[in-house]
């Protein structure tokens, strides 16, 4: 039996950027109806780039480790660059392909982040899968 | 107990412990449906040729079989898509008779199917919802004062799909009737698992699903007392539910057909009949005893491992959690050992909130499960506990 690859396990046990920013420009929460996982992002922007980001919420090993990796990856990147990323792009960065049912867990944070940015930009969020 | 009757369990090397979600089907059920499609597939109630007559006859015989199974009359049995549709039918049909500020009483342990229809219609019609709370043993904390002369409907689950609690229905149904309220029972987890006699329980309505009691998917039942069904409005309009139609008026069919608009799921109804015959042949009391024994055995083993079990499981369902691990992680790990359990909120988000958890792991049984299945589960859970400890996850 194996819960997660070692590297992901480390993110699960010791998630990076976990918590809530006091000073933020974006606040977005989302949930996964499959497992009841919830996520809350707080984001501080500077020149259309993510200056700081934190996530919090209760989740499974996959969602927690993917949120940890996601927040590490996006820090310092421009929001336009993040919007251009596809789900598969993120799964490659995550480095682990969960089973079909649980791909949602790995993508929960990524999709919520894209929605948050679109909402911030006052753009329609319909096209986010 | 007769595992060999279930083809899927022979074909796949799995330990199936998710029967509360859906049960496996014995071969005679699958064959009966196959027989319909290969020998007399035709629409019911309208054709005058032989195979249509045969289909109609079998369809109506199934209604008689279901009626006999719960001690009702055939005219009191309505075929629906499942428990959810049965409860929606009731909510939409009964809400017409309610006034603003009338009350509907539910409980905190309801499945979303016995909560959301009432909640949404209550909101639209300014009707008040009230809830029976649950105590720390996972039982209903029923106070008779919750029912008053404004209470028009009491709708409760018989056996909790999370806690396995068997609710004392007779007592609450009597209280409801004394105050002039209707009593609705959600029997999704109880029918087919224990003897159900609607006269003895004295419920006005009973909703249940075929696929949780060894029958096919896509078919369910709504039982209703004759005099109530007579006065209720249909929920779906269309073919088969009418007697006479003109461009501006319609006279509805008699009960139960008044509530069965459109072509019914004949094959599944025929499959359900076979499932009931199969259950009768084995004996519902023996099935109940078998499942209760497995539950008792499992709870003891889980507690020995130090795993937290919710409520006081009795009939066929056990929910638990491993500290520090999400139920989906536990389910995925068990899946690596070919063990199928359910993890998540079990369509009972308010109950999860009450239990202060995100979700639970649920194991549930039916007659084909054996002690050996439980032993495999316990062995795998033990390995998970070791894995968790090794990785420094709080246990």
Interface residues (C-beta under 8 A of the other chain):
Chain A: X1 X2 X3 X9 X13 X34 X35 X36 X37 X38 X58 X59 X60 X61 X62 X99 X102 X105
Chain B: X325 X326 X327 X328 X329 X332 X333 X336 X337 X343 X344 X345 X349 X352 X358 X359 X380 X383 X384 X387 X388 X391 X392 X393
